[in-house]
Amino acid sequence: MKLVDNSLKSALDNINKNKQIGWFGEKQLLPYHLSAMIAHETMHIGQIIAFCYTLDIDIPDYVKESWALSGK
């Protein structure tokens, strides 16, 4: 995981932060695009956690700890 983290950090350190991305017919700066992707992924993780609570599925300890969950 450390190798992947370092690779991602290197890629982000070397990007042009003023680069624009085509975004639903408009142009957005790359940091905006990346932020939207992270927020979207976070929403999906929250959905999975909600399903686990609803279906009484145990949530792994590392998920509970990293998300500061108090439930099962």
C-alpha positions in Angstrom: 0.0 0.0 0.0 2.9 2.3 0.8 4.2 1.9 -2.8 0.7 2.8 -4.2 0.5 5.8 -1.8 3.9 7.1 -2.9 3.0 6.6 -6.6 -0.2 8.6 -6.2 1.6 11.3 -4.2 4.2 11.6 -6.9 1.5 11.8 -9.6 -0.4 14.5 -7.7 2.8 16.5 -6.9 3.6 16.7 -10.7 0.2 17.6 -12.1 -0.7 20.9 -13.6 -3.3 22.2 -11.2 -4.6 24.6 -13.8 -5.4 21.8 -16.2 -9.1 21.8 -17.2 -11.2 18.7 -17.6 -14.3 18.4 -19.7 -17.0 17.9 -17.2 -20.6 17.3 -18.4 -20.1 19.8 -21.2 -18.3 22.4 -19.1 -14.7 22.9 -18.1 -13.5 22.4 -14.5 -10.1 22.6 -13.0 -8.5 19.2 -12.3 -8.6 19.7 -8.4 -12.4 20.2 -8.6 -12.7 17.0 -10.7 -10.6 15.0 -8.2 -12.6 16.4 -5.3 -15.9 15.4 -6.9 -14.5 11.9 -7.5 -13.4 11.5 -3.9 -16.8 12.8 -2.6 -18.6 10.3 -4.9 -16.5 7.4 -3.7 -17.1 8.4 -0.1 -20.9 8.4 -0.7 -20.6 4.8 -2.0 -18.7 3.7 1.1 -21.4 5.2 3.2 -24.0 3.3 1.3 -22.2 0.0 1.9 -22.0 0.8 5.6 -25.7 1.6 5.7 -26.5 -1.7 4.0 -24.4 -3.6 6.5 -26.3 -2.0 9.4 -29.6 -2.7 7.7 -28.8 -6.3 6.9 -27.1 -6.9 10.2 -23.7 -7.7 8.5 -20.6 -7.3 10.7 -18.5 -4.4 9.6 -14.7 -5.2 9.7 -12.9 -3.5 12.6 -10.5 -1.6 10.3 -13.5 0.0 8.6 -15.1 0.9 12.0 -11.9 2.4 13.2 -11.1 4.4 10.0 -14.7 5.7 9.8 -15.1 6.2 13.6 -18.1 4.0 13.7 -19.5 2.7 17.0 -21.8 0.0 15.7 -21.4 -3.7 14.9 
